[in-house]
């Protein structure tokens, strides 16, 4: 199955890059909210 132009990921070479970015961003948010919770507890 050949990948067409419509199936390419925007801004990155592959969708795996998007998955890594999203998971990394969620991980940073979790750390940020954890630190905020500890600070104001």
PQR file of N, CA, C, O and H, with PARSE charges and radii, in Angstrom:
ATOM      1  N   UNK A   1       0.845  -1.182   0.000 -0.4000 1.5000
ATOM      2  CA  UNK A   1       0.000   0.000   0.000 -0.0000 2.0000
ATOM      3  C   UNK A   1       0.888   1.243   0.000  0.5500 1.7000
ATOM      4  O   UNK A   1       1.677   1.448   0.922 -0.5500 1.4000
ATOM      5  N   UNK A   2       0.759   2.056  -1.019 -0.4000 1.5000
ATOM      6  CA  UNK A   2       1.571   3.255  -1.137 -0.0000 2.0000
ATOM      7  C   UNK A   2       0.915   4.423  -0.409  0.5500 1.7000
ATOM      8  O   UNK A   2      -0.300   4.611  -0.474 -0.5500 1.4000
ATOM      9  H   UNK A   2       0.118   1.890  -1.769  0.4000 1.0000
ATOM     10  N   UNK A   3       1.732   5.197   0.279 -0.4000 1.5000
ATOM     11  CA  UNK A   3       1.223   6.336   1.029 -0.0000 2.0000
ATOM     12  C   UNK A   3       0.996   7.514   0.086  0.5500 1.7000
ATOM     13  O   UNK A   3       1.907   7.928  -0.630 -0.5500 1.4000
ATOM     14  H   UNK A   3       2.718   5.044   0.332  0.4000 1.0000
ATOM     15  N   UNK A   4      -0.225   8.051   0.090 -0.4000 1.5000
ATOM     16  CA  UNK A   4      -0.527   9.188  -0.778 -0.0000 2.0000
ATOM     17  C   UNK A   4      -0.215  10.495  -0.059  0.5500 1.7000
ATOM     18  O   UNK A   4       0.093  10.492   1.133 -0.5500 1.4000
ATOM     19  H   UNK A   4      -0.965   7.715   0.672  0.4000 1.0000
ATOM     20  N   UNK A   5      -0.293  11.604  -0.774 -0.4000 1.5000
ATOM     21  CA  UNK A   5       0.012  12.908  -0.191 -0.0000 2.0000
ATOM     22  C   UNK A   5      -0.961  13.274   0.933  0.5500 1.7000
ATOM     23  O   UNK A   5      -0.587  13.987   1.864 -0.5500 1.4000
ATOM     24  H   UNK A   5      -0.544  11.606  -1.742  0.4000 1.0000
ATOM     25  N   UNK A   6      -2.185  12.801   0.856 -0.4000 1.5000
ATOM     26  CA  UNK A   6      -3.185  13.126   1.874 -0.0000 2.0000
ATOM     27  C   UNK A   6      -2.914  12.417   3.191  0.5500 1.7000
ATOM     28  O   UNK A   6      -3.416  12.851   4.228 -0.5500 1.4000
ATOM     29  H   UNK A   6      -2.489  12.222   0.100  0.4000 1.0000
ATOM     30  N   UNK A   7      -2.147  11.355   3.183 -0.4000 1.5000
ATOM     31  CA  UNK A   7      -1.897  10.579   4.388 -0.0000 2.0000
ATOM     32  C   UNK A   7      -0.612  10.981   5.102  0.5500 1.7000
ATOM     33  O   UNK A   7      -0.310  10.452   6.172 -0.5500 1.4000
ATOM     34  H   UNK A   7      -1.740  11.002   2.341  0.4000 1.0000
ATOM     35  N   UNK A   8       0.150  11.911   4.523 -0.4000 1.5000
ATOM     36  CA  UNK A   8       1.390  12.334   5.175 -0.0000 2.0000
ATOM     37  C   UNK A   8       1.074  13.240   6.359  0.5500 1.7000
ATOM     38  O   UNK A   8       0.123  14.020   6.327 -0.5500 1.4000
ATOM     39  H   UNK A   8      -0.095  12.340   3.654  0.4000 1.0000
ATOM     40  N   UNK A   9       1.879  13.124   7.389 -0.4000 1.5000
ATOM     41  CA  UNK A   9       1.685  13.936   8.582 -0.0000 2.0000
ATOM     42  C   UNK A   9       2.119  15.375   8.318  0.5500 1.7000
ATOM     43  O   UNK A   9       3.173  15.603   7.725 -0.5500 1.4000
ATOM     44  H   UNK A   9       2.652  12.490   7.416  0.4000 1.0000
ATOM     45  N   UNK A  10       1.318  16.346   8.752 -0.4000 1.5000
ATOM     46  CA  UNK A  10       1.722  17.740   8.579 -0.0000 2.0000
ATOM     47  C   UNK A  10       2.885  18.100   9.500  0.5500 1.7000
ATOM     48  O   UNK A  10       2.912  17.670  10.653 -0.5500 1.4000
ATOM     49  H   UNK A  10       0.462  16.160   9.233  0.4000 1.0000
ATOM     50  N   UNK A  11       3.834  18.873   9.014 -0.4000 1.5000
ATOM     51  CA  UNK A  11       4.985  19.412   9.749 -0.0000 2.0000
ATOM     52  C   UNK A  11       6.074  18.392  10.068  0.5500 1.7000
ATOM     53  O   UNK A  11       7.230  18.780  10.232 -0.5500 1.4000
ATOM     54  H   UNK A  11       3.812  19.222   8.077  0.4000 1.0000
ATOM     55  N   UNK A  12       5.753  17.116  10.162 -0.4000 1.5000
ATOM     56  CA  UNK A  12       6.738  16.088  10.469 -0.0000 2.0000
ATOM     57  C   UNK A  12       6.804  15.078   9.339  0.5500 1.7000
ATOM     58  O   UNK A  12       5.923  15.032   8.481 -0.5500 1.4000
ATOM     59  H   UNK A  12       4.813  16.800  10.029  0.4000 1.0000
ATOM     60  N   UNK A  13       7.865  14.260   9.344 -0.4000 1.5000
ATOM     61  CA  UNK A  13       8.029  13.262   8.292 -0.0000 2.0000
ATOM     62  C   UNK A  13       7.077  12.080   8.459  0.5500 1.7000
ATOM     63  O   UNK A  13       6.670  11.463   7.475 -0.5500 1.4000
ATOM     64  H   UNK A  13       8.581  14.297  10.041  0.4000 1.0000
ATOM     65  N   UNK A  14       6.721  11.764   9.715 -0.4000 1.5000
ATOM     66  CA  UNK A  14       5.838  10.626   9.953 -0.0000 2.0000
ATOM     67  C   UNK A  14       4.904  10.914  11.118  0.5500 1.7000
ATOM     68  O   UNK A  14       5.104  11.854  11.888 -0.5500 1.4000
ATOM     69  H   UNK A  14       7.051  12.265  10.515  0.4000 1.0000
ATOM     70  N   UNK A  15       3.875  10.077  11.224 -0.4000 1.5000
ATOM     71  CA  UNK A  15       2.924  10.233  12.326 -0.0000 2.0000
ATOM     72  C   UNK A  15       3.560   9.866  13.658  0.5500 1.7000
ATOM     73  O   UNK A  15       3.122  10.358  14.697 -0.5500 1.4000
ATOM     74  H   UNK A  15       3.712   9.313  10.599  0.4000 1.0000
ATOM     75  N   UNK A  16       4.586   9.012  13.655 -0.4000 1.5000
ATOM     76  CA  UNK A  16       5.247   8.645  14.908 -0.0000 2.0000
ATOM     77  C   UNK A  16       5.832   9.867  15.597  0.5500 1.7000
ATOM     78  O   UNK A  16       5.847   9.933  16.826 -0.5500 1.4000
ATOM     79  H   UNK A  16       4.942   8.612  12.810  0.4000 1.0000
ATOM     80  N   UNK A  17       6.308  10.826  14.833 -0.4000 1.5000
ATOM     81  CA  UNK A  17       6.826  12.063  15.420 -0.0000 2.0000
ATOM     82  C   UNK A  17       5.729  12.819  16.149  0.5500 1.7000
ATOM     83  O   UNK A  17       5.964  13.375  17.222 -0.5500 1.4000
ATOM     84  H   UNK A  17       6.295  10.772  13.835  0.4000 1.0000
ATOM     85  N   UNK A  18       4.530  12.845  15.575 -0.4000 1.5000
ATOM     86  CA  UNK A  18       3.390  13.492  16.240 -0.0000 2.0000
ATOM     87  C   UNK A  18       3.045  12.777  17.532  0.5500 1.7000
ATOM     88  O   UNK A  18       2.767  13.419  18.545 -0.5500 1.4000
ATOM     89  H   UNK A  18       4.338  12.393  14.704  0.4000 1.0000
ATOM     90  N   UNK A  19       3.061  11.448  17.504 -0.4000 1.5000
ATOM     91  CA  UNK A  19       2.729  10.683  18.710 -0.0000 2.0000
ATOM     92  C   UNK A  19       3.724  10.980  19.824  0.5500 1.7000
ATOM     93  O   UNK A  19       3.330  11.158  20.976 -0.5500 1.4000
ATOM     94  H   UNK A  19       3.287  10.927  16.681  0.4000 1.0000
ATOM     95  N   UNK A  20       5.005  11.035  19.489 -0.4000 1.5000
ATOM     96  CA  UNK A  20       6.036  11.342  20.485 -0.0000 2.0000
ATOM     97  C   UNK A  20       5.837  12.752  21.028  0.5500 1.7000
ATOM     98  O   UNK A  20       5.964  12.976  22.232 -0.5500 1.4000
ATOM     99  H   UNK A  20       5.325  10.890  18.553  0.4000 1.0000
ATOM    100  N   UNK A  21       5.530  13.696  20.156 -0.4000 1.5000
ATOM    101  CA  UNK A  21       5.303  15.078  20.584 -0.0000 2.0000
ATOM    102  C   UNK A  21       4.115  15.170  21.537  0.5500 1.7000
ATOM    103  O   UNK A  21       4.212  15.818  22.580 -0.5500 1.4000
ATOM    104  H   UNK A  21       5.428  13.514  19.178  0.4000 1.0000
ATOM    105  N   UNK A  22       3.013  14.544  21.201 -0.4000 1.5000
ATOM    106  CA  UNK A  22       1.810  14.614  22.036 -0.0000 2.0000
ATOM    107  C   UNK A  22       2.033  13.943  23.382  0.5500 1.7000
ATOM    108  O   UNK A  22       1.643  14.488  24.414 -0.5500 1.4000
ATOM    109  H   UNK A  22       2.934  14.019  20.354  0.4000 1.0000
ATOM    110  N   UNK A  23       2.651  12.773  23.389 -0.4000 1.5000
ATOM    111  CA  UNK A  23       2.914  12.075  24.651 -0.0000 2.0000
ATOM    112  C   UNK A  23       3.890  12.873  25.506  0.5500 1.7000
ATOM    113  O   UNK A  23       3.716  12.966  26.721 -0.5500 1.4000
ATOM    114  H   UNK A  23       2.968  12.329  22.551  0.4000 1.0000
ATOM    115  N   UNK A  24       4.912  13.446  24.885 -0.4000 1.5000
ATOM    116  CA  UNK A  24       5.859  14.284  25.621 -0.0000 2.0000
ATOM    117  C   UNK A  24       5.190  15.511  26.201  0.5500 1.7000
ATOM    118  O   UNK A  24       5.474  15.890  27.337 -0.5500 1.4000
ATOM    119  H   UNK A  24       5.054  13.370  23.898  0.4000 1.0000
ATOM    120  N   UNK A  25       4.296  16.146  25.433 -0.4000 1.5000
ATOM    121  CA  UNK A  25       3.572  17.323  25.918 -0.0000 2.0000
ATOM    122  C   UNK A  25       2.670  16.959  27.089  0.5500 1.7000
ATOM    123  O   UNK A  25       2.598  17.702  28.068 -0.5500 1.4000
ATOM    124  H   UNK A  25       4.065  15.838  24.511  0.4000 1.0000
ATOM    125  N   UNK A  26       1.984  15.829  27.001 -0.4000 1.5000
ATOM    126  CA  UNK A  26       1.134  15.387  28.110 -0.0000 2.0000
ATOM    127  C   UNK A  26       1.975  15.107  29.353  0.5500 1.7000
ATOM    128  O   UNK A  26       1.570  15.440  30.466 -0.5500 1.4000
ATOM    129  H   UNK A  26       2.042  15.226  26.205  0.4000 1.0000
ATOM    130  N   UNK A  27       3.136  14.499  29.166 -0.4000 1.5000
ATOM    131  CA  UNK A  27       4.036  14.223  30.285 -0.0000 2.0000
ATOM    132  C   UNK A  27       4.470  15.529  30.949  0.5500 1.7000
ATOM    133  O   UNK A  27       4.502  15.609  32.177 -0.5500 1.4000
ATOM    134  H   UNK A  27       3.465  14.228  28.262  0.4000 1.0000
ATOM    135  N   UNK A  28       4.802  16.549  30.165 -0.4000 1.5000
ATOM    136  CA  UNK A  28       5.185  17.849  30.725 -0.0000 2.0000
ATOM    137  C   UNK A  28       4.025  18.497  31.475  0.5500 1.7000
ATOM    138  O   UNK A  28       4.233  19.109  32.522 -0.5500 1.4000
ATOM    139  H   UNK A  28       4.776  16.484  29.167  0.4000 1.0000
ATOM    140  N   UNK A  29       2.814  18.368  30.953 -0.4000 1.5000
ATOM    141  CA  UNK A  29       1.656  18.916  31.654 -0.0000 2.0000
ATOM    142  C   UNK A  29       1.427  18.223  32.990  0.5500 1.7000
ATOM    143  O   UNK A  29       1.104  18.871  33.985 -0.5500 1.4000
ATOM    144  H   UNK A  29       2.646  17.871  30.102  0.4000 1.0000
ATOM    145  N   UNK A  30       1.594  16.914  33.009 -0.4000 1.5000
ATOM    146  CA  UNK A  30       1.427  16.166  34.254 -0.0000 2.0000
ATOM    147  C   UNK A  30       2.436  16.639  35.288  0.5500 1.7000
ATOM    148  O   UNK A  30       2.081  16.852  36.447 -0.5500 1.4000
ATOM    149  H   UNK A  30       1.856  16.388  32.201  0.4000 1.0000
ATOM    150  N   UNK A  31       3.692  16.806  34.883 -0.4000 1.5000
ATOM    151  CA  UNK A  31       4.730  17.294  35.799 -0.0000 2.0000
ATOM    152  C   UNK A  31       4.396  18.713  36.273  0.5500 1.7000
ATOM    153  O   UNK A  31       4.518  19.017  37.459 -0.5500 1.4000
ATOM    154  H   UNK A  31       3.981  16.633  33.942  0.4000 1.0000
ATOM    155  N   UNK A  32       3.978  19.570  35.353 -0.4000 1.5000
ATOM    156  CA  UNK A  32       3.633  20.940  35.710 -0.0000 2.0000
ATOM    157  C   UNK A  32       2.495  20.983  36.726  0.5500 1.7000
ATOM    158  O   UNK A  32       2.590  21.691  37.729 -0.5500 1.4000
ATOM    159  H   UNK A  32       3.878  19.323  34.390  0.4000 1.0000
ATOM    160  N   UNK A  33       1.432  20.242  36.483 -0.4000 1.5000
ATOM    161  CA  UNK A  33       0.300  20.239  37.415 -0.0000 2.0000
ATOM    162  C   UNK A  33       0.679  19.614  38.749  0.5500 1.7000
ATOM    163  O   UNK A  33       0.184  20.041  39.792 -0.5500 1.4000
ATOM    164  H   UNK A  33       1.355  19.666  35.669  0.4000 1.0000
ATOM    165  N   UNK A  34       1.549  18.610  38.733 -0.4000 1.5000
ATOM    166  CA  UNK A  34       2.032  18.011  39.976 -0.0000 2.0000
ATOM    167  C   UNK A  34       2.792  19.048  40.798  0.5500 1.7000
ATOM    168  O   UNK A  34       2.568  19.170  42.003 -0.5500 1.4000
ATOM    169  H   UNK A  34       1.951  18.263  37.886  0.4000 1.0000
ATOM    170  N   UNK A  35       3.685  19.792  40.157 -0.4000 1.5000
ATOM    171  CA  UNK A  35       4.462  20.809  40.869 -0.0000 2.0000
ATOM    172  C   UNK A  35       3.573  21.928  41.391  0.5500 1.7000
ATOM    173  O   UNK A  35       3.792  22.419  42.498 -0.5500 1.4000
ATOM    174  H   UNK A  35       3.866  19.692  39.178  0.4000 1.0000
ATOM    175  N   UNK A  36       2.580  22.338  40.620 -0.4000 1.5000
ATOM    176  CA  UNK A  36       1.648  23.374  41.082 -0.0000 2.0000
ATOM    177  C   UNK A  36       0.860  22.873  42.281  0.5500 1.7000
ATOM    178  O   UNK A  36       0.643  23.615  43.239 -0.5500 1.4000
ATOM    179  H   UNK A  36       2.402  21.939  39.721  0.4000 1.0000
ATOM    180  N   UNK A  37       0.428  21.606  42.232 -0.4000 1.5000
ATOM    181  CA  UNK A  37      -0.319  21.030  43.355 -0.0000 2.0000
ATOM    182  C   UNK A  37       0.535  20.973  44.606  0.5500 1.7000
ATOM    183  O   UNK A  37       0.062  21.305  45.692 -0.5500 1.4000
ATOM    184  H   UNK A  37       0.605  21.003  41.454  0.4000 1.0000
ATOM    185  N   UNK A  38       1.796  20.553  44.471 -0.4000 1.5000
ATOM    186  CA  UNK A  38       2.700  20.507  45.624 -0.0000 2.0000
ATOM    187  C   UNK A  38       2.961  21.895  46.184  0.5500 1.7000
ATOM    188  O   UNK A  38       3.036  22.072  47.400 -0.5500 1.4000
ATOM    189  H   UNK A  38       2.181  20.282  43.588  0.4000 1.0000
ATOM    190  N   UNK A  39       3.101  22.875  45.309 -0.4000 1.5000
ATOM    191  CA  UNK A  39       3.405  24.240  45.736 -0.0000 2.0000
ATOM    192  C   UNK A  39       2.275  24.864  46.540  0.5500 1.7000
ATOM    193  O   UNK A  39       2.531  25.551  47.529 -0.5500 1.4000
ATOM    194  H   UNK A  39       3.040  22.731  44.321  0.4000 1.0000
ATOM    195  N   UNK A  40       1.028  24.639  46.135 -0.4000 1.5000
ATOM    196  CA  UNK A  40      -0.107  25.283  46.765 -0.0000 2.0000
ATOM    197  C   UNK A  40      -0.872  24.371  47.717  0.5500 1.7000
ATOM    198  O   UNK A  40      -1.967  24.722  48.156 -0.5500 1.4000
ATOM    199  H   UNK A  40       0.820  24.081  45.332  0.4000 1.0000
ATOM    200  N   UNK A  41      -0.315  23.212  48.041 -0.4000 1.5000
ATOM    201  CA  UNK A  41      -0.991  22.295  48.963 -0.0000 2.0000
ATOM    202  C   UNK A  41      -0.877  22.779  50.400  0.5500 1.7000
ATOM    203  O   UNK A  41      -1.388  22.130  51.313 -0.5500 1.4000
ATOM    204  H   UNK A  41       0.575  22.927  47.685  0.4000 1.0000
TER
END
